[in-house]
Amino acid sequence: MSDKEPQNLDLSKFENVERPKEKEEDVSTSSTLGLLMDVELELSAILGSCDMSLKKILELTKGSIIELENKTAEPIDLLANGKLIGKGEVVIIEDNFGLRITDTISEGAKINE
């Protein structure tokens, strides 16, 4: 360690310094996005929800029906790792359920969450 006293730095001479502007080729979306292409995300479609007491949950058996608060005509939320990324409608393909995406959340809305 040095025995010198700390000095105040005069930042006034740096006030008018501008950051260098980034060139479009320097910020390549494809190369940046390419780094993330192999990252796995958990996708979830939220069909609806309900509140139940623990007693009611313990009474559930095979064949029990749980009434959800979401109406059938309402869009279904699509989540990636718990964050809303879009909305859609339930479709049936052969014997499987699917989600037809009808709307995606804008980047600005995702950033503000």
C-alpha positions in Angstrom: 0.0 0.0 0.0 1.1 3.5 -0.7 1.5 6.2 2.0 0.0 8.9 -0.2 -3.3 10.5 0.7 -6.2 9.8 -1.7 -6.9 12.8 -4.0 -10.1 14.1 -5.4 -10.4 13.6 -9.1 -11.6 16.6 -11.1 -14.2 15.1 -13.5 -15.2 18.5 -15.0 -12.7 18.0 -17.9 -14.5 14.8 -18.8 -18.1 16.2 -19.0 -18.1 16.7 -22.8 -16.6 13.4 -23.7 -18.9 11.3 -25.8 -19.0 7.5 -25.9 -17.9 6.1 -29.3 -20.9 5.1 -31.4 -21.2 1.4 -32.1 -21.2 0.4 -35.7 -24.0 -1.9 -36.8 -21.6 -4.7 -37.7 -20.0 -4.5 -34.2 -23.3 -5.3 -32.6 -24.4 -8.2 -34.7 -27.7 -9.6 -33.6 -27.0 -12.9 -35.3 -23.6 -13.5 -33.5 -25.0 -12.4 -30.1 -28.1 -14.5 -30.6 -26.0 -17.4 -31.8 -24.4 -17.7 -28.4 -27.9 -18.4 -26.9 -29.3 -20.8 -29.4 -28.4 -23.9 -27.4 -29.7 -22.6 -24.1 -32.8 -24.5 -22.9 -35.8 -22.8 -21.6 -38.8 -24.2 -19.8 -42.1 -23.3 -21.6 -45.3 -23.3 -19.7 -48.9 -22.6 -20.9 -51.1 -21.5 -18.0 -54.6 -22.7 -18.6 -56.1 -21.2 -15.5 -55.9 -21.3 -11.7 -58.1 -21.8 -8.7 -57.9 -21.6 -4.9 -58.5 -24.8 -3.0 -58.2 -25.7 0.7 -55.8 -28.4 1.6 -58.7 -30.6 2.6 -60.2 -30.3 -0.9 -56.8 -31.1 -2.5 -56.4 -34.2 -0.4 -59.9 -35.4 -1.5 -58.9 -35.3 -5.2 -58.9 -38.7 -6.9 -58.5 -40.0 -10.4 -61.3 -38.5 -12.5 -61.8 -35.5 -10.2 -62.5 -32.3 -12.0 -61.0 -29.0 -11.0 -62.8 -25.9 -12.2 -60.4 -23.2 -13.3 -61.0 -19.5 -13.1 -60.0 -18.9 -16.7 -62.8 -18.7 -19.2 -62.6 -20.9 -22.3 -62.6 -17.9 -24.6 -59.8 -16.1 -22.8 -56.2 -16.3 -24.3 -53.8 -18.7 -22.5 -50.5 -17.2 -21.1 -47.3 -18.6 -22.6 -44.3 -18.4 -20.2 -40.6 -19.0 -20.7 -38.8 -19.6 -17.4 -41.7 -18.0 -15.6 -41.8 -14.8 -17.7 -44.7 -14.0 -20.0 -43.7 -14.1 -23.6 -47.0 -14.5 -25.4 -50.6 -15.6 -25.5 -52.4 -18.2 -27.5 -55.3 -20.5 -27.8 -55.5 -24.2 -27.0 -55.7 -26.6 -29.9 -56.0 -30.3 -30.1 -53.7 -32.1 -32.5 -54.5 -35.8 -32.7 -54.5 -36.9 -29.0 -52.3 -34.0 -27.8 -53.0 -30.5 -26.6 -51.1 -27.7 -28.2 -51.0 -23.9 -28.1 -51.5 -21.7 -31.2 -49.6 -18.5 -30.5 -51.8 -15.5 -31.3 -49.8 -12.7 -29.7 -46.2 -12.2 -28.5 -45.1 -9.7 -25.9 -43.0 -6.7 -27.3 -39.4 -6.4 -26.3 -40.1 -3.1 -24.5 -42.8 -4.8 -22.4 -40.4 -7.6 -21.5 -37.7 -5.2 -20.4 -40.1 -3.2 -18.2 -41.3 -6.3 -16.3 
